[in-house]
Amino acid sequence: MDCYAKMHGRSMKFSDRERCIGMNSPGHSDNRLAQGEHTRQQILKAAGQMFAQKGYGRTSIRDISAASGVGLSNIIYHFQSKENLFLATIRHFTVELGALNQHFAPLFDVDPQDKQAVADTLHTSIHSFLNACHGPESVKNLLGLYLRILVEGNDKALTMLFECFADVQKALPEFFKRVCPDMDDMQAAFMQQLLWSLLQYPVVSKRLILYDMKLEDDFTPEYLAAAAWHIAMYVCLPLGLPAPSQSVLEVTEAE
């Protein structure tokens, strides 16, 4: 049905026709798309806050509606269900905002025969990842959401998180085997698990680390630099790689 027919069958004044033409114009369509995307971003921002603070089970669509200022029907229009919204929120914070899947990309461009370059790039990639999760420029609520995914055991959330890192998950074992040609598939898989375990420990055990290291409210830049260097060393050793070029003292002093 065209715009004229929507005017209740009556003849229209020129201003009515102008208004209808304006509603169907490309500019008006672009504005509606922009407004829709703005609303979607509002919902995702509030959802990240609520899911990070309360978890999936204790967060309702009404909570997200109140936090975002977006009506329930509008949230359902954009995401259809709380589960869909939760999964979209994971992707939004992990990939679109946090870009956590991008920090190891430089590794895959390094010559695997250049052992020092591999060690140094591994070190900088780990440092970059830790800063994205814990540093002063980290995305607000990203860490809380990430922690909820790891500890709550929601299968679909874990699957979504895995999908967000799918390219890295596929590339890392192959990279390890290029660095160590004698490494078999199982050894490469365990190397990958070792790396992720070391990276995720500061997420799931942050309060314990803060207490143990006598830190106050958050990880300091010096701590993150030292953690990155030591994690890199623990991964480099079984790969037969040298230590990163910078010593841990040089790294922390640079911070």
N, C-alpha and C positions, 0 to 999 in steps of 0.2 A: 504494500500500500504506500502511495507516494505521500509527500508531506501535505499537499493540498487536501487529500482525502481525509487526513487526520483532523481537519478543522471543522468536524461535525457536519459536513455536507453543506455548509453555508457558503455563500460567496464571500470572498475575503477582500478586505481593504488592501491597498498597496503595501501598507506597513506590515500586514500579516504575511503577505507573500515575501517581502524582504526578510522577515524574521525566519521563515521556513527555509529560504534559500541560504541564509546564514547558518542555520542549523545543519544543513547538508554540505556545507562548504568544506574543503580540505583543512582550512585553518581551524574550524570548529572541531573537526574530528581529531586533529593533532592536540588541541587543548584538552579534549576529553581523555585521550590516551595519556597525556602528561599528568592530568589530575588522578587518573586511575593508578598510575605508577607511583605517584606521591602517596596516595592512600595505602598502597601495598607496602611501601617502605615504612610508613608510620606503624602499620600492623606488625611488620617483622621486627622493628626496633623494640616495640613494647613486648612482643612475644619473647624475644631474646632475654629481656630483663626478667619477665615473669618465670620463664622456664629455668633460667639460671638460679633465681632466688628460691623457687618453690618446687622445682622438679616437674616432670610431666604429669604425674598422678594428681598432685595437689593444685595444679593450675587449671582454671576453667576459661572457657571462651569469654565469660563475663568479666573475669579478671583482666584479660587482654583488651577487651572493649573499654573498660574503665581506664586502663593505663594509656591506651592509644587515643581515646576520644573518638573512636570509630564505632559505629553502630554494629550490633550483632549481625544483622542481615547483610551488611556490607562485608563483614569478615567472612561470613559463609559464602557470599558471592565470589570472593577472591580465592578462598582456600577449601571450601566445601566441608571440611571437618577439622577437629582439633589435631588429629593425627597428621593430616596433610600439612597443616600449618607448622607442626613441630618439625617435620622432615624438611620443609622449605626453610625453616629458621636455621636448622643445622647447616644446610648448604649455604645459606646467605651469610652466616657469620664465619663459617670455616673457609669458604672459597671466595665469595664475592667481596667480603670485607677483610677477613684475616689473611687470605691468600696463603694459608698454611700448606697447601699442596705445591707451592712454587719454590720453596726455600732450598730444595735439593736439586732443582733443575740444573744449576751450574756444574754439578758433579758429572752429568752425563755428556758434557762437552770436553771434559779433561782427557788428555792422553793417558790411558791406564798404565802405560809403561813409565810415565814420569811420576815416580813414587812420591817425590816431595810435593809436586803439584797436587796429587790426589790427596795427600794428608792435609795440605793447607786448605784446599777447597772443601774438604770434609769438615774441617774445623770452622771455617767461615759459615758454612751452611748450617751447622749445628748452632752456632752463635746467633745467626739470623733467626732461626726457628725459635730459640729460647726467648729472644727479645720480642718476637711477635706474640708470644704467649704471655710473657711476664714483664716486659719492659715498659717504660713510661709511655711509649707510643702504641701500646697494644690496644686492640679494639675492646671497648667497654663491654662487659658481660660475656666476652668470648671464652675466657678461662672457666667461668662458672658453668656455662653451657657445656663446654668440653668435659668438665668434671662430671656433670650429671649424666652425660652419655656413657662415660666409662664405668660409673659405679652403679647406675640404676638397672643395667642389664636389659634394656628395651631392645629386642632383637631387630626391629625395623630401624631404630635409631643407629644401632651399631652397623647395620648394613649400609645405611646412608653415609655414615662416617667413612666406612671402608670404600664406598663408591667415590667419595670426595678425594680419597688418596689413591684411587685405582691405578692411575698412571705411575705414581711413585712406587706403589707396591709391586707393580710389574717390572719396573726398570731397575730397582735397587738390587735384587738378587742377580740379575744379569750383569750389572755393573761389578758386583763383588767377584763374579766368576771371571770377568775380563781382567780384573786386578790380580786375581789368583787363579790361573788357568787350571790348577789341579783341584780346585774346590768343586764338590758335587752339588747337586740341587738341594739336598737336605742341609748341608753345611751352609750354603748361601741363605737358605730360609732361616736358619738359626742366627746367622749374622744379622739379618734384617730384624728378627725378633729382639736380639740384644740391643740394637740401636733404638728401636721404638720403646723398649722397656726403660732404657736410660733417659729417654726424652720425656716419657710420661710420668716417671717417678716424681719430679717436681710438681706435677699437676695434682696427683692423687695424694701426695704426702707433704704438701706445702707447709702446713702448720707444724708438722713434726720437724721439718728442715729448719724453719724459722727458729724454733725453740732450740734445736740441737746446735745451730750455728750462731746462736745468740744474736739473731737479727730481730728487728722490731716488728714493723707492720708489713713489710714487703721485701722481696728480693732486691738487693742493691745491684747497680751496674757491675760493681766489682765481683759480686758473687756470681752473676750470670756469666761474666767473662771467664772466671775460674772454672765454673761448671762446664762451660762449653769446651775449654781446653782439656779437662780431665775426661769428659765423655769421648772427645775425639781420640784421646790417647787409648782409651779402653777399646775402641773400635779399630784403631790403627794397628795395635800390637798383633792380634790374631791374623790380620791381613798381611803381615810382614812389611808394614809401612813405617817410615821414620816418624819421629815426633813432628808436630807442626813447627814451622819455622820460628814463630814467636814462642818464647817460653811463657809459662803461666805468669811469671812475675812481670814480664814485658807487657802481656795482655792486660793485666789488672792495672798496671801503672798507666797504660794508654787510656783506660777508662776514666 
